[in-house]
Amino acid sequence: MESQVSIIGIIVENWDSTDKLNELLHEYSNYIIGRMGLPYPKKNVNIISIALDAPTEIITALADKIGALDGISSKVVCSGK
């Protein structure tokens, strides 16, 4: 399976779902290049970006699982290569 570079942008609005989010990220950690999290107290959210190098199926599976968590939304951007 050929891999591609992508970013998953995540907005966390429900703090109770962060444990499940961290479990998912740990489960897919061998595909994660890096992670950056920014708290934004003004809007009471956390903004997280995850850089990945993984096959399309893995990226899609992770993004779908993240998006299914209560109070967490995600979007994916993939490289053309």
N, C-alpha and C positions, 0 to 999 in steps of 0.2 A: 504494500500500500504506500502510495506516495504521500508525503506530508506537505503541508503548506503553513505559512505564517499567518496568524490571525490575532485579533484582539477581541476579547469579550468585555464590553462595558456593562457595569453592574451598578444599579442604584438600590440601596438597602433602606427601606422605610420602616420595616418591622424588625426591631432588635431581637425578638424572640426566635427569628429564623437564622441568626448568624451561626449558631452551632452547626446546623444542618448544612449551611453554605460552606463552612470551613471543612466539614467532613467530605463534601463533594470535591473541594479543591485538593484536599489531601489524597483522595482516591485517584485523581487525575494528575498528580504532582509530577510524574515522569514526563509529561508533555508540556508542563509550564516552564516558560523561559524566565518570567518575572511577574511580579505583582506589585501594584501600587494602590494604596488606600488613602483616601482623603476624607476626614470628617468635615461636614458642613453644618455646624450647629445652627446657623441662621435659618435653615430649612429643616433641621432635625433629620438629616439623612447622611449616609456614608456613600461615597463614590469610589468604586473599585474598578481598576482595569487589570485584566489578566492577559499577558502575552503568551501565545502558544505556538508550538511547532508540532502539528499533529495531522493525521489523516482527516479528511472532511467529515467522515462518519463520527469520529471521536469529538470533533469540535461541535458538531450538531447535537450529539447526545448530551454533552456537558451543558451547552447553552439551554437545551430543552429542560434538563433537570433543574438548572438554576432558575429558569423562568417559572417553573411550577411551584417554587417555594412561596409561601405566603408573604406578601409585602416586599418581594424582591423582583425587580425587572431587569432584563438583560437584552443586549443587542450584539450582533457579531459583525465584524469587518474583517474580510479575508484579502490576502494579497492575490494578485493575478498569477502568481508563479507557483 
